[in-house]
């Protein structure tokens, strides 16, 4: 049996833009992606702290160091520029493996720069 567990999180990022005319996804600064262990086109859960919305989508990389966290496509109806969000990536593991997993948590500053990695 496999269980779904948190493997990575970008904590309290600020949405830098929301663009509805796009096929759909979330663009994230590739330096943040790498620090969190999130790969391009990985499925993630995005939780909006500002309004309580949650959505699943895939990640597309933004330029490293840009600080961009861009909500793209239909999700732009749920999340807006300046909303505070948490981006979570998951993995399927055997319960025995999951006991030893320590998720990568990237805490960001007010410009979506890396403040701390837990």
BELVENTA-V891193 format. One record per backbone hydrogen bond with DSSP energy under -0.5 kcal/mol. NH is the residue of the N-H (numbers start at 1). CO is the residue of the C=O. If there is no record, write none. Layout:
BEGIN
NH,CO ; NH,CO
END
This chain:
BEGIN
3,93 ; 5,3 ; 5,91 ; 7,89 ; 8,89 ; 9,104 ; 10,87 ; 11,9 ; 11,106 ; 12,10 ; 13,85 ; 15,13 ; 15,83 ; 16,69 ; 17,69 ; 19,71 ; 20,18 ; 22,20 ; 25,72 ; 26,58 ; 27,70 ; 28,60 ; 29,68 ; 30,62 ; 32,29 ; 33,29 ; 34,30 ; 35,31 ; 36,32 ; 37,33 ; 37,34 ; 38,33 ; 41,59 ; 42,39 ; 44,57 ; 45,88 ; 46,55 ; 47,45 ; 47,86 ; 48,46 ; 48,53 ; 49,47 ; 49,84 ; 50,84 ; 52,48 ; 55,46 ; 57,44 ; 59,42 ; 60,26 ; 62,28 ; 66,63 ; 70,27 ; 71,17 ; 71,69 ; 72,25 ; 72,70 ; 73,19 ; 75,72 ; 76,73 ; 77,74 ; 78,75 ; 79,75 ; 82,15 ; 83,80 ; 85,13 ; 86,47 ; 87,10 ; 88,45 ; 88,86 ; 89,8 ; 90,43 ; 91,5 ; 93,3 ; 93,91 ; 95,1 ; 97,94 ; 98,94 ; 99,95 ; 100,97 ; 101,98 ; 103,101 ; 104,7 ; 105,103 ; 106,9 ; 106,104 ; 107,105 ; 107,116 ; 108,11 ; 109,113 ; 112,109 ; 115,107 ; 115,113 ; 116,107 ; 118,105 ; 118,116
END
